[in-house]
Amino acid sequence: MALIVAYVATLIAFAGVDSVWLGFMAQRLYRPALGDLLAAKASLPPAIAFYLLFPLGLTIFVVMPAAKSQSLGDAALYGALFSFFAYMTYDLTNQATLRAWPLHLSLIDMAWGFTLGGLAASIGWLAAHRLASA
């Protein structure tokens, strides 16, 4: 039960906060930086897969181990690092393979991944901790 609660909380936090970020930054950051590389509208199947699977990875590899060690700090730190490395892989691969992938976009995106992962894992940890304490 703790795994399900942690996953749902991590999923809601991750998708909810990222939706606000993308809603605010798509036209301000991504559209000017990427121009025609950016689709007019996101494709739902891969977006849904990402938003279901990435929080699952955070839950399995970060939130549940941090729940066992009873450390919110571990959840925040390792969630931030987990996401940073995933976002870094995406951004640096784009940097290496696409002609027009701007460095500033990679740096901002990696910082965003770090922040979002730490926040989402912390919220997942808090939900699991609350369930365990009840």
Buried (B, 14 or more C-beta within 10 A) or exposed (E): EBBEBBBBBBBBBBBEBBEEBBEEBEEEBBBEBBEEEEEEEEEEEEEEEEBEEBBBBBBBBBBBBBBEEEBBEBBBBBBBBBBBEBBBEEBEEBBEEEEEBBEEBBEBBBEBBBBBBBBBBBBBBBBBBEBEEE
